[in-house]
Amino acid sequence: MSDEDASLAEIERQITAATENLRELIGQADAYSGTMSGDVVSQLIEDRVARLELLIRRRERLLVSQDIQKD
């Protein structure tokens, strides 16, 4: 497995973990609806969405880089 494949695998693992974490946080947000804790959970969701978007962009750049190197 090349370093790029390992990097891609790690990014994929992180995307999976971030997606699962978002599901859990959304469930918690529903449970805390209308409380201060709900605000904290909402901020965590925003932070995780930003992280997930970053990971997806990294994955896309890596995949494009791999495609360019194949040509």
SVG drawing of the C-alpha trace seen along z (x, -y; Angstrom):
<svg xmlns="http://www.w3.org/2000/svg" viewBox="-37 -28 41 30">
<polyline fill="none" stroke="black" stroke-width="0.4" points="0.0,0.0 1.5,-3.4 1.6,-6.4 -1.1,-8.0 -3.3,-4.9 -2.7,-4.9 -3.5,-8.6 -6.7,-8.1 -7.6,-5.2 -7.0,-7.3 -9.1,-10.2 -11.9,-7.7 -11.7,-6.4 -11.9,-9.9 -14.9,-10.8 -16.7,-7.7 -16.0,-8.6 -17.1,-12.2 -20.3,-11.2 -21.1,-8.8 -20.3,-11.5 -22.6,-13.9 -25.5,-11.4 -24.9,-11.0 -24.8,-14.8 -27.9,-15.3 -29.7,-12.8 -28.4,-14.6 -29.5,-17.9 -33.0,-16.6 -32.9,-15.4 -31.6,-18.7 -34.0,-20.9 -34.4,-24.3 -31.7,-24.0 -28.3,-25.5 -26.8,-22.1 -28.6,-22.2 -26.6,-25.2 -23.4,-23.4 -24.5,-20.4 -25.4,-22.7 -22.0,-24.3 -20.4,-20.8 -22.5,-19.9 -21.3,-23.0 -17.7,-22.2 -18.1,-18.6 -19.7,-19.7 -16.8,-22.0 -14.4,-19.2 -16.3,-16.8 -16.2,-19.3 -12.5,-19.8 -11.9,-16.0 -14.0,-15.6 -12.0,-18.4 -8.8,-16.7 -10.0,-13.4 -11.1,-15.0 -7.6,-16.7 -5.9,-13.4 -8.0,-11.6 -7.4,-14.2 -3.7,-14.1 -3.7,-10.3 -5.5,-10.6 -3.0,-13.2 -0.1,-10.9 -1.6,-8.0 -1.7,-10.0"/>
</svg>
